Amino acid sequence: VQLVESGGGLVQPGGSLRLSCAATGPILSIDVMGWYRQASGEQREYVAAITSGGSTNYADSVKGRFTISRDNAKTTVYLQMNSLKPGDTAVYYCNATGVKYADYGPPPVYRTDDYWGQGTQVTVSS
């Protein structure tokens, strides 16, 4: 199982970016997918999450500006970021919790684990 992120880059204050994270592998289901971010010299912090049922949650710092969503197959998560501020500059990491996947062994079994993406840089600057 791997999480592959894309969509980061440089944007001016007030601009928008859309991040994507695709989970690949023999995945049966994923409970929760979310985004975290880590600014230079700071600890990683929670940004937003979405459950398999579509419930969403956001950090106070991004409420009203960021929107998290998942595709119908529920293995890809998106983060639409609007009204970006310099304070949003960070490496953004995708997280998948409760990933149930097939381990073909032998013998074949189902396993559940958590995964992180490699991170994508978002820089908000004029």
N, C-alpha and C positions, 0 to 999 in steps of 0.2 A: 504494500500500500504506500502510495506517495501523494503528497499535496503539492501541486504546482501552481504558483502564483504568477500573476501578470497584471500590468496596468499602471504600475508606478511611474513616476517621472517628476519633472519640474513644472510648476504651475504658479501663476501670479496670485497674490491675495485676492480673494473673491471668486476665484476660478473653481473648476470642477474636475474631478477625476473619478474613474470607475475601476475598482480593483476586482479581479476574478481569482478564484481558487478552485481548481478541479482536483477531486480525489480520484486516483486511478488505482486499479488492481481488482482482485476478485471480491468486491465489496457487496455485502448483502444489505446492509443498512447503516446509517449514521445517526446517532441520537441528536447531537448538537454540533453545529458549525459556527465558528465565530472568528473575530479579528481582535488582535492585540497590537500594540505598538510600543516601540522603544526608541526614545530620543537619545541622542548622544550624551553619555555620562549619567543617564537616568535608568531607573528600573522599568521593566516591561509593565505596561498597564493595559487593562481591559478596555475594549472599545465597544463591541457589540456582539450579539449572538442570536441565533435563530434555531429553534427546535425542528424536529422532523414534522411536527404538527403545524409549523408556521408561526409559533409564538416568537416575538422578538423582544429584545432588551438592549438598552443603550446606556453607555456612560453619560453622566450629566453633561460632560464637556462637549458632547457631539449631538445631543438630542436636538431635533429640529433641523439639523444640517446633514446628517448622514442617514442613509437608508440601507439596511441589510436585507437580502433576499436570497432564495434558493431556486434552482431550476426544478422542473417536474420530476426528474430522476433523483433529485435530492442529493446529488453528489458534487454539485458545483454551487459555490456561494459567491455572492457579489456584494461589494460595498460601494454604493454611490455616495460620493463625498462632494457636497456643494458648499458654497460660501467658505472656502478654505482660508485658514489663517496661518501666519507664520508658526504659531504654536502647534500646528498639526504636523509640522515637519518631524519625521521619524521613519524608522524601518517598520513596516507593517507586516505582521505575521498572521497567517491563517492557522486555525486550530480546529481539529475534528475530535470530538469526544464520543466514546462509545461506538467505535467503528467495528462492526461485526463483519468478519471476512472468512473466506474459506481457506483453510490450510490443507493442501492436497496430500500432505504427509509423504509416505503412508504411515498410519492410516489417515484418511481424510477426516478432519474435524473442523468445527467452527471456533474461532477465537474472537475476543473483543479487546481492543486496545485504543490508545489515544495517540494522535499524531500532530506534528507541527510542520508547516511549510518552511522554505528556506529564507523567506523574507523578501520584501520589495521596498525600495526606497521611495518615499514621497517627500519632495522638497517644495515648500511654499515660500516663494521669494520674488521680490520685484527686481 
